[in-house]
Amino acid sequence: MTLTTADGLDLVAELASPVDVDPVATMICLHPLPTQGGMMDSQLFRKAAYRLPALADVAVFRFNTRGTSSVQGTSDGAFDGGRGERFDVAAAIEYAEFAELPNVWLVGWSFGTDLVLMYGNDPGVAGAILLSPPFRLAGEAHLRAWSESGKPLVAIVPEYDDYLRPAAARERFAVVTTAEVTGVPDGKHLWVGQAETVLDLITARLNPDAWPLDQEWHGEMTLAAPQI
């Protein structure tokens, strides 16, 4: 699908939803830094879109921020260092409201966590999950605003992160009364080999009834007919 921003850009986007039931929650994905290869198809978010609608009844909304490319396509515009991206975040939240998607959570990863902290504290958002937050752009004022909102803010921090490790993260998030910091043993910034752990932690927050996340699909598989 196409997501149109207030400043007139068309962004490449996709909504993955449960097939036979209404979703119980919605996950809006904000991807890592596009100048370092981050995109809507980055491995954690791609796996979330493939798995969580079926295994956890969670709708997963992904999009490429301005100027970002992936196998899904390239969004209009150019990377703006976290400034113009405020319109991208707003467009995603507005779409979720227009589509009447339930219980909307923002899930940012690396650069995406800065976008969440700076622009995601919106009335239409129930809470946020931060994966590997580096705090390149967001600051204490953004944390205090989240604290004042009373909304849950969950930081999932790898033990061997390149930017912010669990002990330092707990100090940084202490200003947010509703914050929770979960350290992941042996984890690294890109979460290689840790997708199942991260998706399980996300499920615990978005749909506790589906936690722990099943590691196998027990339903029917329908394969598309081959194109001739």
Phi, psi and omega in degrees: 000170179245134179249123182255130183270167180294337178262019167086019178261146174259123181251140176287131184213164177210138173245120175253122185235157172302147186279314191251356181223161173285144178292148177267343180203165182230135181245114174264120186267129175243112195279169178294178186302119183293333178289349176245021177095001179289145184192174180296338180265011173304146199307317181297317183285326175297316180292325176298316181294326180285329191252314191294326176300321182276322187267340185226004181057037179249128174281137183240117180251119180241150175204155174271123175295169186310130178077004184266139180243149171206184178298339179286338182134183183244131177282151177299164172084196182221151176308134186237024174064024179092004179268291179297341180296348176300326179289329179292315178298315180298320180296321180294316180295319179296322177297316180301321178292315180299320181278000180058040176285138187274155166044066188279124174242140172268134177236105180259151179229121179056244177309323179298333178290325176296319178297320178300310184295322184279323191234358187263359181279076189241149180302334181278000184252131181278328182181183183214149175238131183246120179256121179054056182292125180266342184055049174282322188244319182288151181225190185296328179298322178291321178297319180295324178295320177295319179299317180294333180289336182078004182277145179295140178228113186248121177255125177250111194240124179288145182303322184248042180297149181285340189240314184216118182260166191308314183297315179292326179295320179297323176293317183294321183271002182299336180289342182263112185293336182260009185278146171233135178243122178246118175273140180248113181302138177067003181285153175232171190305321184269358174060029177296127181078004183240015184301317183297320179298314182293315180296326177294318179293323176294316179299320180302329181270317187279326178211082183304333180293340179262006181261140358290147184296129178296141179264001179226148176268125184252003179269192180272147178251126177249122181258137178292147178293142180296143178277131182255000000 
